[in-house]
Amino acid sequence: MEFVRLGRTNENVSVAGLGCGGHSRLGMARGASKEQAAEIVRRAIDLGINFIDTALVYRTEEAVGLGIKGHDRSKLFLSTKSWVGKGGAETDPENFTAAEFVQNLETSLRNLGTDYIDLFHFHGVSRAQLPHLQEVLLPEIKRQQEMGKIRFIGLTEMFRFDTAHDMFEAALPTNEFDVVMVGFNVLNPSARKSVFPLTIANDVGTLIMFAVRRGLNNPENTREAVAALIEKGEVDPASLNPEDPLDFLRATPGIKSQIEAAYRFCRHEPGAHVVLTGTGSAEHLEENVASILAPPLPPEALQRLEAIFGEARSASAN
Protein backbone atom coordinates (compact mmCIF):
# COMPACT_ATOMS: atom_id res chain seq x y z
CA MET A 1 0.00 0.00 0.00
CA GLU A 2 1.07 3.58 -0.63
CA PHE A 3 0.32 6.39 1.80
CA VAL A 4 -0.22 10.11 1.39
CA ARG A 5 -0.37 13.11 3.70
CA LEU A 6 -4.03 14.12 3.94
CA GLY A 7 -3.55 17.86 3.72
CA ARG A 8 -3.40 19.85 6.92
CA THR A 9 -4.58 16.91 9.01
CA ASN A 10 -0.94 15.78 8.71
CA GLU A 11 -2.21 12.20 8.84
CA ASN A 12 -0.65 9.57 6.58
CA VAL A 13 -3.50 7.62 5.02
CA SER A 14 -3.73 4.94 2.35
CA VAL A 15 -4.14 6.26 -1.19
CA ALA A 16 -6.91 3.66 -1.59
CA GLY A 17 -9.82 4.24 0.75
CA LEU A 18 -12.60 1.76 1.44
CA GLY A 19 -15.92 3.36 0.52
CA CYS A 20 -18.82 1.79 2.40
CA GLY A 21 -21.68 3.42 0.50
CA GLY A 22 -22.41 3.66 -3.21
CA HIS A 23 -24.30 1.01 -5.12
CA SER A 24 -22.77 -1.84 -3.09
CA ARG A 25 -22.67 -0.73 0.56
CA LEU A 26 -20.13 -3.49 1.27
CA GLY A 27 -22.51 -5.92 -0.40
CA MET A 28 -25.40 -5.11 1.94
CA ALA A 29 -27.31 -3.48 -0.91
CA ARG A 30 -27.45 -6.94 -2.48
CA GLY A 31 -28.37 -8.83 0.67
CA ALA A 32 -25.08 -9.36 2.49
CA SER A 33 -25.27 -9.52 6.27
CA LYS A 34 -23.39 -7.20 8.60
CA GLU A 35 -21.00 -10.04 9.34
CA GLN A 36 -20.31 -10.60 5.63
CA ALA A 37 -19.82 -6.87 5.10
CA ALA A 38 -17.42 -6.81 8.03
CA GLU A 39 -15.28 -9.38 6.21
CA ILE A 40 -14.75 -6.85 3.40
CA VAL A 41 -13.58 -4.32 5.98
CA ARG A 42 -11.14 -6.87 7.43
CA ARG A 43 -9.82 -7.72 3.97
CA ALA A 44 -9.30 -4.03 3.24
CA ILE A 45 -7.24 -3.66 6.41
CA ASP A 46 -5.23 -6.75 5.44
CA LEU A 47 -4.47 -5.06 2.11
CA GLY A 48 -3.03 -2.07 3.96
CA ILE A 49 -6.03 0.24 3.74
CA ASN A 50 -6.32 2.40 6.83
CA PHE A 51 -8.84 4.95 5.50
CA ILE A 52 -12.42 3.72 5.87
CA ASP A 53 -15.35 5.93 4.88
CA THR A 54 -18.96 5.33 5.83
CA ALA A 55 -22.03 7.42 6.73
CA LEU A 56 -25.07 7.22 8.95
CA VAL A 57 -27.36 7.01 5.92
CA TYR A 58 -25.38 4.14 4.35
CA ARG A 59 -26.38 1.85 7.24
CA THR A 60 -22.93 0.25 7.14
CA GLU A 61 -21.46 1.82 10.27
CA GLU A 62 -22.21 -1.23 12.41
CA ALA A 63 -20.53 -3.49 9.84
CA VAL A 64 -17.48 -1.24 9.92
CA GLY A 65 -17.53 -1.42 13.71
CA LEU A 66 -17.51 -5.21 13.52
CA GLY A 67 -14.76 -5.19 10.91
CA ILE A 68 -12.37 -3.01 12.87
CA LYS A 69 -12.93 -4.80 16.17
CA GLY A 70 -9.67 -6.26 17.42
CA HIS A 71 -7.51 -3.96 15.29
CA ASP A 72 -5.37 -1.15 16.66
CA ARG A 73 -7.78 1.80 16.53
CA SER A 74 -4.92 4.31 16.50
CA LYS A 75 -3.72 2.95 13.16
CA LEU A 76 -7.11 3.38 11.45
CA PHE A 77 -8.60 6.60 10.09
CA LEU A 78 -12.40 6.46 10.30
CA SER A 79 -14.57 8.83 8.30
CA THR A 80 -18.34 9.14 8.62
CA LYS A 81 -21.02 11.70 7.83
CA SER A 82 -24.42 13.17 8.55
CA TRP A 83 -26.79 15.01 6.26
CA VAL A 84 -27.44 18.64 7.14
CA GLY A 85 -31.18 18.11 6.61
CA LYS A 86 -33.64 15.30 7.20
CA GLY A 87 -33.07 13.85 3.77
CA GLY A 88 -30.75 14.30 0.78
CA ALA A 89 -29.96 17.84 -0.35
CA GLU A 90 -31.81 17.28 -3.62
CA THR A 91 -35.13 17.08 -1.75
CA ASP A 92 -34.81 20.51 -0.02
CA PRO A 93 -35.30 18.86 3.38
CA GLU A 94 -36.02 20.37 6.76
CA ASN A 95 -32.70 21.21 8.37
CA PHE A 96 -31.41 19.43 11.46
CA THR A 97 -31.11 21.50 14.60
CA ALA A 98 -27.72 21.58 16.28
CA ALA A 99 -28.98 19.14 18.92
CA GLU A 100 -30.31 16.73 16.29
CA PHE A 101 -27.06 16.90 14.36
CA VAL A 102 -25.07 16.07 17.49
CA GLN A 103 -27.42 13.14 18.11
CA ASN A 104 -26.46 11.82 14.67
CA LEU A 105 -22.82 12.05 15.69
CA GLU A 106 -23.56 10.14 18.89
CA THR A 107 -25.36 7.44 16.90
CA SER A 108 -22.36 7.07 14.60
CA LEU A 109 -20.02 6.73 17.57
CA ARG A 110 -22.17 3.92 18.98
CA ASN A 111 -22.53 2.18 15.63
CA LEU A 112 -18.78 2.25 15.02
CA GLY A 113 -17.95 1.17 18.56
CA THR A 114 -15.45 3.98 19.05
CA ASP A 115 -15.16 6.99 21.32
CA TYR A 116 -13.88 9.31 18.59
CA ILE A 117 -14.22 9.76 14.85
CA ASP A 118 -11.20 10.89 12.89
CA LEU A 119 -13.18 12.75 10.23
CA PHE A 120 -16.81 13.83 10.53
CA HIS A 121 -18.40 15.27 7.40
CA PHE A 122 -21.35 17.43 6.60
CA HIS A 123 -22.80 15.04 4.02
CA GLY A 124 -23.99 15.80 0.49
CA VAL A 125 -24.43 19.52 1.06
CA SER A 126 -26.08 21.85 -1.43
CA ARG A 127 -25.16 25.50 -1.83
CA ALA A 128 -28.53 26.47 -0.38
CA GLN A 129 -27.73 24.55 2.81
CA LEU A 130 -24.43 26.31 3.46
CA PRO A 131 -25.76 29.21 5.55
CA HIS A 132 -27.51 26.87 8.01
CA LEU A 133 -24.44 24.64 8.14
CA GLN A 134 -22.09 27.53 8.83
CA GLU A 135 -24.29 29.51 11.22
CA VAL A 136 -25.97 26.75 13.24
CA LEU A 137 -24.24 23.37 12.85
CA LEU A 138 -20.56 24.20 12.43
CA PRO A 139 -20.18 26.02 15.79
CA GLU A 140 -21.67 23.00 17.58
CA ILE A 141 -19.47 20.54 15.72
CA LYS A 142 -16.44 22.61 16.68
CA ARG A 143 -17.52 22.23 20.31
CA GLN A 144 -17.71 18.46 19.82
CA GLN A 145 -14.24 18.64 18.31
CA GLU A 146 -12.96 20.44 21.40
CA MET A 147 -14.49 17.65 23.50
CA GLY A 148 -12.46 15.07 21.55
CA LYS A 149 -15.36 13.29 19.86
CA ILE A 150 -14.08 14.19 16.40
CA ARG A 151 -10.60 15.09 15.20
CA PHE A 152 -11.22 16.78 11.84
CA ILE A 153 -14.18 18.38 10.05
CA GLY A 154 -15.10 17.48 6.48
CA LEU A 155 -17.56 18.48 3.78
CA THR A 156 -18.96 16.43 0.90
CA GLU A 157 -20.89 17.55 -2.14
CA MET A 158 -24.04 16.13 -3.75
CA PHE A 159 -22.15 15.37 -6.95
CA ARG A 160 -25.05 13.75 -8.78
CA PHE A 161 -26.86 17.10 -8.68
CA ASP A 162 -23.91 19.50 -8.38
CA THR A 163 -21.60 18.25 -11.08
CA ALA A 164 -20.04 21.70 -11.57
CA HIS A 165 -19.11 22.00 -7.84
CA ASP A 166 -21.09 25.17 -7.13
CA MET A 167 -21.26 24.40 -3.42
CA PHE A 168 -17.51 23.99 -3.07
CA GLU A 169 -16.84 27.21 -4.95
CA ALA A 170 -18.79 28.97 -2.19
CA ALA A 171 -17.59 26.89 0.77
CA LEU A 172 -13.88 26.42 0.17
CA PRO A 173 -12.85 30.11 0.30
CA THR A 174 -14.08 30.22 3.92
CA ASN A 175 -11.30 27.75 4.81
CA GLU A 176 -13.47 26.11 7.50
CA PHE A 177 -13.00 22.47 6.46
CA ASP A 178 -9.99 20.19 6.86
CA VAL A 179 -11.01 17.64 4.21
CA VAL A 180 -13.49 17.56 1.34
CA MET A 181 -14.98 14.72 -0.68
CA VAL A 182 -15.29 15.66 -4.34
CA GLY A 183 -16.62 13.94 -7.45
CA PHE A 184 -13.90 13.57 -10.09
CA ASN A 185 -13.51 11.17 -12.98
CA VAL A 186 -12.55 10.77 -16.63
CA LEU A 187 -15.94 12.04 -17.87
CA ASN A 188 -16.05 15.04 -15.54
CA PRO A 189 -12.62 16.41 -14.58
CA SER A 190 -14.03 19.88 -13.80
CA ALA A 191 -12.74 19.78 -10.21
CA ARG A 192 -9.31 20.24 -11.75
CA LYS A 193 -10.21 23.87 -12.46
CA SER A 194 -12.71 24.75 -9.73
CA VAL A 195 -11.87 22.68 -6.63
CA PHE A 196 -8.27 21.48 -6.57
CA PRO A 197 -6.72 24.96 -6.91
CA LEU A 198 -8.59 25.97 -3.74
CA THR A 199 -7.78 22.81 -1.79
CA ILE A 200 -4.12 23.00 -2.73
CA ALA A 201 -3.91 26.68 -1.76
CA ASN A 202 -5.41 25.98 1.69
CA ASP A 203 -3.78 22.56 2.24
CA VAL A 204 -7.19 20.85 2.41
CA GLY A 205 -7.26 17.07 2.16
CA THR A 206 -9.26 15.54 -0.70
CA LEU A 207 -11.19 12.31 -1.04
CA ILE A 208 -12.14 11.29 -4.57
CA MET A 209 -15.57 9.77 -5.09
CA PHE A 210 -17.25 8.64 -8.31
CA ALA A 211 -13.89 7.58 -9.78
CA VAL A 212 -15.72 4.60 -11.28
CA ARG A 213 -19.50 4.39 -11.29
CA ARG A 214 -22.04 3.19 -13.83
CA GLY A 215 -20.88 5.52 -16.60
CA LEU A 216 -17.39 4.05 -16.57
CA ASN A 217 -17.85 0.43 -15.54
CA ASN A 218 -18.24 -0.88 -19.12
CA PRO A 219 -18.09 0.45 -22.70
CA GLU A 220 -21.86 0.29 -23.18
CA ASN A 221 -22.59 2.55 -20.22
CA THR A 222 -19.77 4.88 -21.24
CA ARG A 223 -21.28 5.21 -24.71
CA GLU A 224 -24.57 6.29 -23.13
CA ALA A 225 -22.89 8.79 -20.79
CA VAL A 226 -20.77 10.30 -23.54
CA ALA A 227 -23.78 10.61 -25.84
CA ALA A 228 -25.37 12.85 -23.21
CA LEU A 229 -22.22 14.99 -23.09
CA ILE A 230 -22.22 15.28 -26.87
CA GLU A 231 -25.88 16.33 -26.84
CA LYS A 232 -25.06 19.09 -24.32
CA GLY A 233 -22.19 20.34 -26.46
CA GLU A 234 -19.53 19.48 -23.87
CA VAL A 235 -17.78 16.88 -26.03
CA ASP A 236 -16.99 17.06 -29.75
CA PRO A 237 -18.15 13.81 -31.40
CA ALA A 238 -15.33 14.12 -33.92
CA SER A 239 -12.78 13.76 -31.10
CA LEU A 240 -13.65 10.14 -30.32
CA ASN A 241 -15.46 7.04 -31.46
CA PRO A 242 -19.06 7.64 -30.30
CA GLU A 243 -19.76 3.90 -30.39
CA ASP A 244 -16.85 3.12 -28.05
CA PRO A 245 -15.58 6.41 -26.64
CA LEU A 246 -12.68 5.06 -24.58
CA ASP A 247 -11.46 2.43 -27.03
CA PHE A 248 -8.14 4.26 -27.34
CA LEU A 249 -7.46 3.75 -23.63
CA ARG A 250 -7.99 0.01 -23.78
CA ALA A 251 -5.73 -0.12 -26.86
CA THR A 252 -2.90 1.69 -25.06
CA PRO A 253 -0.02 -0.64 -24.05
CA GLY A 254 0.17 -1.09 -20.30
CA ILE A 255 -3.51 -0.33 -19.64
CA LYS A 256 -5.33 -3.47 -18.54
CA SER A 257 -8.90 -2.22 -18.69
CA GLN A 258 -11.12 0.84 -18.85
CA ILE A 259 -11.78 0.58 -15.12
CA GLU A 260 -8.08 0.39 -14.30
CA ALA A 261 -7.47 3.48 -16.45
CA ALA A 262 -10.25 5.35 -14.66
CA TYR A 263 -8.71 4.68 -11.23
CA ARG A 264 -5.21 5.58 -12.42
CA PHE A 265 -6.57 8.83 -13.87
CA CYS A 266 -7.86 9.88 -10.44
CA ARG A 267 -5.03 8.55 -8.31
CA HIS A 268 -2.32 10.63 -9.96
CA GLU A 269 -4.23 13.90 -10.38
CA PRO A 270 -2.41 16.78 -8.64
CA GLY A 271 -4.47 17.70 -5.60
CA ALA A 272 -6.10 14.26 -5.23
CA HIS A 273 -5.21 12.34 -2.07
CA VAL A 274 -7.44 9.31 -1.35
CA VAL A 275 -9.37 7.47 -4.06
CA LEU A 276 -12.42 5.75 -2.63
CA THR A 277 -13.47 2.34 -3.90
CA GLY A 278 -16.47 0.32 -2.79
CA THR A 279 -17.48 -3.29 -3.33
CA GLY A 280 -19.06 -6.31 -1.72
CA SER A 281 -16.44 -8.70 -3.08
CA ALA A 282 -12.96 -9.28 -1.69
CA GLU A 283 -11.70 -10.24 -5.15
CA HIS A 284 -13.14 -7.07 -6.67
CA LEU A 285 -11.60 -5.01 -3.87
CA GLU A 286 -8.18 -6.49 -4.60
CA GLU A 287 -8.54 -5.66 -8.31
CA ASN A 288 -9.54 -2.08 -7.56
CA VAL A 289 -6.70 -1.56 -5.11
CA ALA A 290 -4.23 -2.89 -7.69
CA SER A 291 -5.61 -0.36 -10.20
CA ILE A 292 -5.26 2.53 -7.75
CA LEU A 293 -1.67 1.50 -7.05
CA ALA A 294 -0.78 1.27 -10.75
CA PRO A 295 1.46 3.94 -12.36
CA PRO A 296 0.16 7.15 -13.93
CA LEU A 297 -1.45 6.90 -17.35
CA PRO A 298 0.89 7.56 -20.28
CA PRO A 299 1.20 11.29 -21.15
CA GLU A 300 -0.37 10.78 -24.58
CA ALA A 301 -3.44 9.17 -23.03
CA LEU A 302 -3.82 12.02 -20.54
CA GLN A 303 -3.44 14.59 -23.29
CA ARG A 304 -6.15 12.96 -25.36
CA LEU A 305 -8.50 12.71 -22.38
CA GLU A 306 -7.98 16.41 -21.70
CA ALA A 307 -8.66 17.27 -25.33
CA ILE A 308 -11.91 15.30 -25.29
CA PHE A 309 -13.32 15.86 -21.79
CA GLY A 310 -11.48 18.97 -20.60
CA GLU A 311 -14.63 21.13 -20.77
CA ALA A 312 -17.09 18.46 -19.58
CA ARG A 313 -18.86 19.32 -16.34
CA SER A 314 -22.35 17.77 -16.33
CA ALA A 315 -21.61 14.04 -15.97
CA SER A 316 -21.43 12.34 -12.61
CA ALA A 317 -20.87 8.88 -14.17
CA ASN A 318 -23.38 7.57 -11.66
Secondary structure, 3 states (H helix, E strand, C coil): CCEEECHHHCCEEECEEEECCCCCCCCHHHCCCHHHHHHHHHHHHHCCCCEEECCHHHCCHHHHHHHHCCCCHHHCEEEEEEECECCCHHHCCCECCHHHHHHHHHHHHHHHCCCCEEEEEEEEECHHHHHHHHHHHHHHHHHHHHCCCEEEEEEEECCCCCCCCHHHHHHHHHCCCCEEEEECECCECCHHHHCHHHHHHHCCEEEEECCCCHHHCCHHHHHHHHHHHHHCCCCCHHHCCCCCCCHHHHCCCCCCCHHHHHHHHHHCCCCCCEEEECCCCHHHHHHHHHHHCCCCCCHHHHHHHHHHHCCCCCCCCC
